[in-house]
């Protein structure tokens, strides 16, 4: 091999090492680089108890692994042991591997809230034990869980029979896959939709499964989502709230937790926990169940949903949506009222003060800090105003006449740092020269932020208002600040174009805010794709060092409720990550904004840069589930290349060298892109459907705004890098195992095995029986271990033969040299015998080496097949005490075929394949299979073993024919 030939593997290793490093950087961003946990832990005040509810014998016999519990604490638990329930039923459904005990956070806080209202209203929290089944990885039990929940709802409602305020429906809270099971209730034939009127899901992947590992899982999703889309009109009486965890939840990305867009818009709501008022925190997949801030919002909503007449959750869908919007979207810092009074009289002995300036600040300081000053002023006013001081101390009304401001300004902005729930801002409808006679309460237009509550009013929308009135309550020792200002929208709105995706953070966009305003809106132009990710740096510089209220920065995404809020000290330098959970819809032209709630005497500088690390993280976050398809596709292309070199040279090439030569993205990607492009035309779509071909996965992802061709290219390269290093790992592992074997066991002589023997036939039948009667993945795992053992044994024998051949050759040379001293005549005959023996040994070893190389590649392929089938095996082992046979089994029939194939392949050699007439076909088939795998396997991982099995079935035929 020349210098260039030696340099090629080194360059390949460097290139694929760089690709693997990029994958690891993306994984690191997803798993580790997110905001700190801002959730508080929920604690129980009394010992939690779970009362098992007795189910009907038929139900218990049909679902032996499932149970129903009632949650309780202390005296409440004791009182409910006789099941004389009078509360409002709520059913909690755990998710993948979830526990029924996760209901305790909701149940405990609801109990404390009920105590606050002297149990005028209270909730009974039930929870289902699904035996912690892995339903996110195995979909065969989802339908069974759904039917069991239906039976549980019937049992729960029977417990309230003959009560004064007996419920007719149950509210459901579903975590993770439990939320999907709750939605699936509506697909049951005998289910009455009126049995549930409220559904709250927590981190539930509604759109698609995180890992589509079996057909039952994808079919279940299709049935549920199609039903909710087609029957949207029939589901108007069901109010649904979906809460996603944000970027801390790396198990279920928030984009999957948004209810399908074509679902009913007026009775469904999807939010990210980082945007929920009074929570403002991202949660991981488990903490969303116990996050105190989020649980408090949920329980407050539950109590506001109660109808005073029925003492159950209201039957009015509009009120239910109003309550959910109040607590989960926009909180006005007021206690919920269904129909707040439109007209209010401003009464009380308040002082009326007119403010004519466009900017106004009013501060109230802590009494304890100026105690002596207040005492002095008290005596002074007592003497000078003849006790009139007491009348002024009741409070003040500050009025802002609008007539003088309408021509110069478009908006008015007010903020109040007193975070109580009382009204504080009004719009004056009728006024005389000194006071306002009647007003409308504008406090309902306010929005609560972490450190303040704010109101932004467009003057054009309120033509009937003559004044804005700010109420300042009597001073009772509180310290707070009120600010108001009139402004033109154009003067406070600036546009900041985002940097290009491929700027790699080398360039930046920058803007300087020199104004003295209280609010700025920075529009992030061209920020609309999920693959865009930026770091935004906000620096605040102030003129003086006095104490100031902190600034609030909000990244507002107008087309989805996924805002994120950060509170920063002033002055400071703050870093914000900007990336999307949902891409901008095609018919939406709104622009994301960075809202800066600022200090008036500070200067703000905003710098935006592309973050390569977070871009990689977004690719992994959205498409990590498809990486196995790309990896297997690369290995399959390499396998086809090895068969081609076997035809052309008679030798099987090494895996890593063949991967470099064969695994090229231009062989597979263009064809898929062309098909996706043509499917945009009706005529091509009609031809495609007439052939009964499934829709290309890339087209589905494109319709969900989660795909573009460049991502597919990057994923292919990532798959190539992982396939390369998996091959290196396999080779290294085999060397280690063979070295261990050689030190412990004496190797056998290389010999050719028969493909089929009676003993092997019995083994195949036994494993087929195991597959049919227990679990297909179990049979696949057993035959895989046998194959692995066979390959290791072959590797050991090849190494032993090579060592013997090298040693024997040296030994024959020594004998030849010694005998030449005595008998020169015999040297030529000995040399000819030695050469013949060595030639025979070399050909046998070469054949064995070729067989070993092809076996290693096949073993690499089947490793991924085993990994994709592993979840059903784990599920079967976990439920073995309830049922020996996995039913339904996603890989039972495939397992029988795989067992037959591997039993033949593990005893085959390349000498049998070389002479086959089918070898050319077998060498060409992996390419179209790789294309088909990428076209139809990205959203259907369970199809990957089928493509691999078909390719190796041709290999088996080559061994026979």
N, C-alpha and C positions, 0 to 999 in steps of 0.2 A: 504494500500500500504506500502511495506517495505521500508527500507532505500535505497536499491539498485533501487527500482522502482521510488522513488522520485528523485534519483540522475540522472536517465536516461534523463528526459526532460531538466535538467540543462546542462548536457554534450552536448545534441543535440543542445540546444540554443547557447552554446559556440562555437561548431564546425561550425554551419551554420552562426553564426555571423562572424567567422573568414573568411569563404568563401565569404560572402557579403563584408567584408572589403577588401579582395583581388580584388574583382570586382571594388570597389570604387577607390582603388589605381590605377588600370589600367585605369579607366575612367579619373582620375585626371591627369595621365601622358599624355593621348591623348589630353585632353581639355585645359590643363594649362601649362604643362612643355615642352615648345618648345622655340626655339630661339626668341629673341626680334625682333620686326618689323624693318627691315632695309630698307624698301621702303620709298621713298619720295612721298608726295602727288602731284598729278597733278592738276594744277590750270589753269583756263581759263583767258586769258588776256582781253577778251571782253565777253559781256553777251551772253550765249548760247541760240540759237533759234532752234526750231524744226518745220520745214515746212511740214505740212501734204500733202502727195501725193494723189491725187484723183485716186481712183481705178475704173475699169470698174464696171458698175452697177451689172452685174451678179456675179462678184467676191465679191463686197461689200455685196450683199444680201446673198451669200452663207457663208460668214465669217463675220458676223456682229460684232464680238468681237475683230477682228484683224484690225490693221492699219499699214501704211507704212509712214515713216518720212524721211526727208532730214535734216542733221545737218548743222548748220551754225553759224557764229559769226559776229557781226558788219557789215561792208561794204560788206563782202563776203556773208552774209545772205541776205542783201538787193539786191545784184546783181543776186542772184539765185532765187528770188521769181517768176520770169517769166519762170523758169525751162529751160533756154537756157544753158544747161550744156556742158562743154568742157573737163572735167577732166576724171579721171579713177575711175570707180564705185567700191565701196567696200560696202558690205552688212554686217551689224552687227546683229547677232541673240542672244537675251538674253536667259538665262537659266531658271531654276526652280524659279518661283516667281520673275524673273528678270524684270528690267525696260528697255524700249527702250532708256531712257536717259543715260544709262551706256556707250553709244557710245561717249560721249563728250570728254573723255580723249584721245582716238585715233584721233577723229576729230580735236581737238584743237591743238595737237602737230603736226599733219600732216599739218595743216594750217600754223603754224609757220615755219615749214620746207619748205613749198612752198614759203613763203615770202623770205626766205634766198636765194632761187634760182630765185627770181623775177617771180614766177609763170610760169617758163618754163615748169614745170610739176606740176600737183596738183591732189589731190584725192577728189572725192565726196563721203562722207560717208552717207549711208542710214542705217536706223534702223527699225526693225519690232517691233510693239507692240503686244505682245501675251497676253495682259490683265493680266500679272503676274500670269499665270496659274501654278499650282503645278504639273508639268509634271514628276517630279522625283518620285512622290508618286502615281500618277494616269496616266496610260499609254493610256487611251482611246482617248486623244486628240493629241497624237504625230503624227499620220497619217494625221490628219486634219492640223496641223501646217506645216507638210512637203509639203502638196499640196498647202497651202497658200504661202509658200516661193517660190515655183515654179512659181506661178502667179506673185509674186513680181519681180522675175528676169525678166520675160517677160516685165513687166511694166517699169522697170529700163532701159532695153536695148532700148525700144521704145523712151525714152526721148532723146537718143543720135542719133536717126535716122537722116540721111542727114548731119551729122557733118563731118568735114574734117578727123578727126581721130576717127571715131565711133568705140566703143568697140564691140567685139563679145562675150565677156565673162565677168563674174563678179567674183571678189575675195570675199571670205566670211571669216568673223571672227566670231566664235561661242563660247559663254561663257557657260560652264556647259552643260546642256542638249541641248542648241542651237547648239553645235558642233555635237551632235548625229543627230539632225534634218537635219543638212547640209549633213552629210554622207548618210542619208536616201534618199536624193534627187535622188541618183543614182539607187535606187530600184524602182522608179516610172516607169511605162511602157512607158509613153510619154515623159520622160525627156531625153534631149540630153546632153550627158556627156561634150560636148565641151562648154556648157554654163558656166562652172566654171573650172578654171585652177589652182586656188590656194585656199587652205583651211587651216586656222589657228584656232585651237581650244584651249581654255583656261580652264583648270581644268574640262575637259569633261570626264565622266566615260565611256570609250569606250568598255571595256571588258565585264562588266556586270552592272546591276543596283545596286545602293547602298543598296536599300531596295526593293526586288522583291515582291511588295505588290499586284499586280494583273497580270492576265494572259496576258493582252494586252501589258504590259510593257515588260515582258520576251519574248513574241512572237516578239515584235518590235526589240528587241536586237538581237534575233536569226536571223531574216530576214536580218538585216543590216550587221551583222558580216559574215554570210554565203555568202551574195552577194559579199562582199569585198574580201573574201578568194577565192571564186570560179571564180570571174570575175577580178582577180588581173591583168591579162594581158591587159584587156580592160581599166584599170584605170591608165596606165602609164603616160598619158598626164596630170593627176591631181597630183599636188604636195601637200602633206599634212604635216602639222607641228602640233604636239600636245605638249602643254606646261602644265606641272603639277605644283602644288603649293608647293610640299614638305610637311614637317611634320607640318607646321602651318595650312595647310588645313585639318581639321579633318572631314569635311563633305564628301569630295571625296579623299580617299587615292590615292597617286600617282601611285600605281601599277595598278589601274583601268584606269588611263589616258594614259597608254601606248597602242599604236595601236597593234592589234593582231599580233603575231609573224609571222604568215603565210601570212600576208598582203605583198604587194609589197615592197621589201626592198630598191629598188633604187629610189623610189619617195615618201617615207614616213619617217618621223623623229619624234622621241619622246624624249623630254628632261624634266628635272625638273628645275624649276626656279633657284634653288640654284647653278646650274651648268652653267647657261647662262652667258657668258662673259659680263662684265661691269654692271651686275645686282648682281649676287652672293648672292641672297636673297630669302629665302623661303617666300611664300605669303599665306595668308588665302584665303578662297573661294571667297570673294568679292574683296579683295585688288588686286588680280591678274588682275582686270579690270582697276584699276587706278594706279598701281605701276609705278612710273615715269621711273625707270631704265628699267623695262621690256617693257613699252610702247615705250620708245626711241629706244630700240633694234628692236622692231617690225616696227616702222616707218622708221628707217634707212634701214631695209631690203626691205620695200615696195619701197623706192626710188631707191635702187640699182637694183631692179627687172624690172625697166622700160627699154623698148626697145626704143632707140633714133629714130629709123625709124618709128615705129608705134605709139610712145608716149603712149603706153599701156603696161601692164605687159607682159614680154617676153613670147613667145610661146615655148621657148627652155626648156625642163624639166631639162636638165643637168645644165644649168645656174641657174635655180630656186633653185635646190638643193645646188649648190655651194654657192649661196648667203645665204641660210638658215644655212648652215654649218659655213659660215664665221661669222654670227652674233649670232648664238645660240649654237654652239658647240666649235669651236676653233678660236679665234680671234687673228690674227697675229700682231695686233696694226698697221695695215695699212688700207688705204681706199681700198675698194673692187675693184679689176680689174678682168675682165673675163679672159683675156689672158695676164698675166704679161710677160714682156720681159725676155727671158731665158738668154740673154747675155747682159752685161752692161760694159761700159767703165768707168773706174774710172778716172775722169778728175778733173781739178782744181789745184790751187797752194797749194797743201797740202804737209806737211812734211811726209816723209815715215820713219817709225821707226820699226826696227825688234826686236821682242821679242822672246827669246829662252827659257825662263823659262816655267815650266809647270803650274805655277800659277801667275796670273797678276791682278792688281787692278789699276784703274785710277779714280781719283776723281777731280771734278771741284767744287770749292767753290763759294759761293755767292759773287759778286763783292762788294756789299755794306759793307761787313764785313772786307775786306782788302783793302779799298780804298786807304789809304795812301801808303801801300806797292806797289800797282800797279803804283801809280804816280811815286814813286822812281824808280821802275824797268823800267818804260817807258823812263825816262830821261837817265838811265844807258845804255839801249840797243840802244837808239837813238844816243848816242855818240860813242858807241863801235862797232856797226855793220853797220853804215852808212845807216840807215833807212831800213835795211833788216828785221827788226822786223815786219813790216807790211805784208811781204810775209808769215812769219811763222804763223801769227795770223789767217790766213784763215782756218786753221784746220789741222788735223793730220790723217794719216793712220797707224795703228799698224798692222804689219803682223806677223803671227805665222807660221813658216815653219812646215809642217806636217811630212816630211820625218824622222825627228829625234824623233818624238813622236809615230809613228805608231806601232813600236815594243813594246813599254813599256805601251801604253795606248790603250783603246778601244773606249773611248768617249771623246768629248769635250763639255764643258758646259759654256755658256756665259749668263750674265744677264745685263740689262741696266735699270736704274731707271728713265731715261727720257722717259716719256710716250707720245711722239709725234708719228706721223704717217709716219715719214720719214724712209728710209732704213738706216741700220746701220751695218749690218754684211754681208760679201760677201765671196764667195769661189773663189780663184784665179785659173784660167785655164791656162793662159799663163803669164809667168813672166820672167823678167831678174834679174840681181843681185840686182837692186836697187828698182824696182817698179813693180806693177802688170799691165799688159797691158789689159787683159780682165778678167771679173769675172761673176759669177752667183750670183744673189741676194738671199741670204739665209734668209733674213728678213721674207720671206713668210713662213719659217719653224718655226718662233717664235710663242710663245704663250703668250697672255696677262694675267697677274695676277693683283690683286688689287694694288700692290705697285711697280711692276717691269714687264718687259717683258723678257722672257727667251728663249734660244735655246739649245736643246740637240741634238747633231749630233753623229751618230755612224760612226766612221772613215772608217769602212769596206764598208759602203754604198756609199762612195765618193772617189773611187780610183783615179779619174782623177784630183782631187784637189791637188795643190802643197802647197797652203797657205790658212790660214783663215785670213781675213782682217777685222779689226774693224775700222769704221769711227767715228772720233770725230769731230763734227762740230765746227765752230768758236764760241768762248765764247761770249755769249750775256747776261750774268748775271744769267744764270740758274745754279742751284746746282744739280748735279747728280753724279752717280757712275757707272762705268763699271767694271765688274769682269769676268774673264775667268779662266778656269782650265781644264787640261787634267786629266782623271782618268780611272781606271779600273772599269768596272761595278761591279765585285764581291766585290770590296772594299767598295762600297757605297750601296750595297744591303744586308740587314739583314733580317732574318726571325724571326717572333714573333708569336709563337703558341697562339691562343686565348684560354681563360679559358673555362672550360666545362659549359654547360648551368645550371647544378645543383650545381655549386660551390657557388651560391648565394652571390658572391662578397667576400667570405671569403679567397679565394686564388687569386693570381695575377701573371701575366707574366711581366717581367721587362727586359729592355735592356738599356745599356749605350753606347752613341755615343761619343767616345773620339777623333775622327779624327778632323782635321781642314778644312774639306771640305765645299763646298757651297751647296751641295745637298745630301740628303739621301733618300733612298726608303726602307721603313719598310714594308715587306710583311706580311699580317695578315693571317697566315695559318689556314685553316679549317673554315674560315668565309664565309659562303655561303647560310645560311638559314634565312628566314624572322623572325624566332622566336629568333634568336640570337641578343642580344643587350649588348653593352659594354660601359663602360666609359674609355676613354683614357686620361691619365694625362701626359702632356709634360712639364717638367721643364727645363729651360735654365739657365746656370750659366756661367758667363763670367769672364775673367781674369782681365779686367780693367773696369772702370766705364765710359768710353768715350761714346759719343752719337753714336748709331748704327741705321741702318735701321731696321724696324720691320721684324720679321720672318713670313713666310707664311706657314700654314699647310693645306694640301689638302688631304681629304679622297677620293681616286680614286677608283671607281667601274668599272672595265673594260668591263663588259657585258651590261651596260646600262648607259645612260647619267644622272647620279644622284649624281655627285660629290658635295661635300660641302667644302667650303674654309673658313678658319679663319685666320685673321691677329692678331698677338700678339706682344706686346712690348718685348724687350730683355734688361735685363733678366726678366723672368716672369714664372708663373705657370698656365698653361692653361688646361681646361677640354673640351674634345670633346666627343660628343655622336656618337657612331658608330652603325648603324642599317640599314637595307636594305628595299627598296621599292619593289625590284624584286629579287627573288631567283636565284641562279646560274643555267643556263640551263644545261641539262644533258651532252651535247656535248661540253661544254666549260670548259677548265681546267685552265683558267687564275685566278690569285689571287688578291684580293683587296689589295691596297697599301696605306700607309700613306706617302705622299711626304712631306719632310721637306726641305724648302728653307731657309737655315740657315745663321748665321753669322760665319765667318771663325775662330774666336778666342773664340768661346763659346762651352760649353759642354752641351749635351742634354740627358735627361733621360726620357724614355718612359715607362709608367706603364699602364697595361690593366687589367680591372676587369669586370666580369659579373655584369650587373645591373638588379637585380630582378624586380625593379619597371618598368624599360623600357621593360623587357620581358613581364610583365603583360600588359603593354601598347600596345605592338605589337599584343598580342592575342586579345585585345579589338579592336584595329584598324582594324584587318583583319577579325574578326568574331563576332563583336558586333551585326551585323544584324541577326545572327543565334540564338542569345540568346533567343528570344521569343519561338522558337521551343523547346528548351531544357526546358524552364520553363513550357510550356504547357504539354510537355511530362511527366514531374514529377508530375504535378497536375493530369494528366489523370491516371497515375499509382496509385496515392493516391486514386482517385475516385474508381478505380477497387478494391483496397484493402478494402475500406469501404463497398462495396457491398459484398465482400467475408466474412468480419466479420459479416455482417448482416445475411448471410446464416448460419454461424457456431455458432454464439452466440445469434442471434436475436437482437443484439444491434449494433448501428452504432458507430464506433470508432471516436475519435477526429481527426481533420485534421492533426495537427502537429505530433501526435503519429503515425498515419498511414503513414505519409510521411517518418518518420524515419524507419519504418518497411518495407515499400514497395519499395520506390524509390531507387533502387540499380542499379549502372551502369552495373554490370555484367549480368543483365537481358536483356539489349538491345545492348550494344556495341559489344560484341563478334560476334554476328550474322552479324552485318553490316560489321565488319572487315573481316569476312570470305568471304562474298559476294564480297567485293572490291578486295580481294586477288584472288578469283576465276575468276573475270572478266579480269584478266591478261592473261587468257588462251583462245585461240580462240574457243575451243569446248564449253566452258561454255558461252562465249559471244554469240555464235550462238544460243544456247538453250534459253538464256535470251531474245534475240531479237525475236526468234520465238514465244515466249509467249507475245510479244508486251508490254513488261515491260519497263518503262523508265529507263535511266541510273541512277545509284545511285549517289547522289550529291557528296558524299565523293570521288568517282572515278574521277569526273570532277575536283574537287578541287585539287586532287593529280596530275592530268595531268597539272594543272596550277602551280605546286610546292607551293601550299598554304595549304597543309594538311598533317598531320600524326596522327596516332591513339591516341597518348598521348594528343593532343590538344582536341580531341573529349571527352576524359575522363575528362579533366579539365573543358570544357564547360558544361558537364553534371553536375559536382559537383557545378559549379557556378549557373547553373539553379536550382539545388536543394536548394542551399542557398537562392536564390531570391524567389523561391516558398514558402519556409518555412516562410520567413519574410513577404511575401505578405499575407499568411494565418494569421499571427499574426496581420497584419495591418487590414485585414478584420474583424477579431474578435473584435479588439479594436474599430474599427469604428462602428460596429453594437451595441456594448455596449453604446457608446456615443450617437448614434442616438436614441436608445431605452430609455436611461435615459432622454433625451430631450423630447421624446414623452410622457413618463410617467408623466413628470411635467406639460405638456400642455394639453394632451388629456386623457380621461378616457379609459382604455383598454376594449376590448370586451372579451367575454367568448370564450375559445377554443371550436371550433366545426369543424366537418369534412365537407369539401366542396365537391361538386360534380365536377367530372372531366370536364364534358361537359354540358353546359346549352345553351339555345337559345341566351341568351345575350352574352355569351362568343363566341359563334359561329359567331355572328354578328361582334364582335370585331376582330376575326381572319380574316374574309372576308374583313373588312375595312382596316386592316393593309396590307393584301395581295394586295388590290387595290392600297394602297399608294405605296407599293413596286413596283408594275407594272407600275404605271403612273408617279411616281416621282423618288425616289431613294431608292434602296434596303437597303442601310446602314441607311437611315433615319427610315425605318420601324423597323430595328433591334435595333436601339437606343431607339425607343419608347417602344418596348416590353421589352427591358432590364431595362428601368426605372420602368416599371410596376412590373417586377420581383423583382427588388431591393426594391420597396415599400412593396411588399408582404412579402419578407423575413424579413424586419425590423418590420413589423406588427406582424409576427409570433414570432419574438424574444421578442417583447414587451409583447405579450400575455403569452408566456412561463414564463417570469420573474414575471409577475403579478400573475399567477397561483401559482408559487412557493412561492411567498411572502404570498399569501392568505392561502396556505396549511400550511405553517409554523406557521402563526398567528392563524389559526383555530385550529390547533393541541394544541397549548399552551392554547387557550381559553377553549377548551373542557376539558383539564386537570383541570383547575381552577374550572369549574362548577362541575366536578366530585368530587373534594375535598370538595367543599362547601355542596354539597347534601349529602355527606357521614355522615355529622353531624346529618342530619335529617332522611334520609331514606337509610339505608345500603342495603336494598333488591334490589333497582333499579340500583345499581352500575354495576352489571354484564351485564344487558341488555343494558345500555348506552355504556359500553365499547365495546360490540360486534357491535353496530350500528356505533360507531365512527371508529372502525377498518375497517369495511366494506366500509364506505365512504372514508376513507383515502386510502385504497387499490385501490379503483376505481380511485380516483384522481391521485394517484401515477402512475398508469398504463397509464392514459391519458397524463400526463405530460411527462413520459418517452417516449411515442410514439411521442409526439411533439418535444422533444429534439432530438430524432433520425432523425426526418424529418428535423429539423433545421440544423443539422450537414451536412446532404447530400445536402440540399439546398445551404448552404454556399459554399460548394465545387463546385457545379454546377455554382453558381454565379461567383465564382473565375475563372472558365474556360471561361465563357461567357464574362467576363471583357476583357480578352485577345482577344477574337473574335471581340468584339466591337472596341478595340484599333487597330486591324489590318484592320478593315473596315473603320476606322475613316477618313483616307485621302480622300476617294471618297466622303464621306459626306461633308467634308470641301470644296472640289472642287465643289460639287453641290450647296452648299449654296453661294459660291462666284460667280457662274455663273447663279444664279437663275433668274436674270433680263433678260438673253438672252434666256434661255430655262428652262421650268419647269421640263422636263424629262431628266434625265441623260442618255445619249446615246453615246457610249455603257456603260452599267452598269455591273461591274465585279461581283456583288453579288446579282443580282435581283432574280434569281431562288433559290439560297441558302437562301436568306432572307425569302422567302415564307415558306420554310421548317422550318427554325428557329422559325418563328412566331408561326407556328402550334405546334411545340415541346414545346416551352416555355409556351404557353397558357395552355397546359395540365400539364406540370411539376409544374408550380407555384401553382396549386391546388391539387397536389398529396401528398401522405404521405407514409411512409415506410410500414404501415400496408397493403397497397394494393400490394406493391412490394414483400413482404415476401412470399406471397402465390403463386407467379407466377412461372410457369414452366420454363420461359425463364431467370430467375434470374441468374442461373449458367452460362449461355452463356454470359449474359450482364456483369458478373463479370470477365470473362476470356478475353473478347474482348479488353479491354483497353491495355493489354500488347502488342499484335501484332500490334495494332494501334499506340502505342508509337514507336515501332520499325520502322514501315512504315513511321511515321512522321519524324523521324530522318533521315531515308534513302532518302526520297524524298522531304522533306520540307525545308531543310537548304537553298537551293537556290531558293525555290518557297514558300515564306511565305503564299501566298494566298491559298495554299492547307491545311493549318492548320485548318481553320474553317470546312473544309469538314470532317476531321478525328473526330473532336469534335462532329460535328452534327451527324455522323453515330453512335457514341457511345451512345449519348443521345437519339437517335431514338429507340435504343433497350430498354432504360429505359422507354420510353413512352409505348412501347409494353408490358413491364412488368406490367405497371399500368392497361393496358386494358385486356391482356390475362391472 
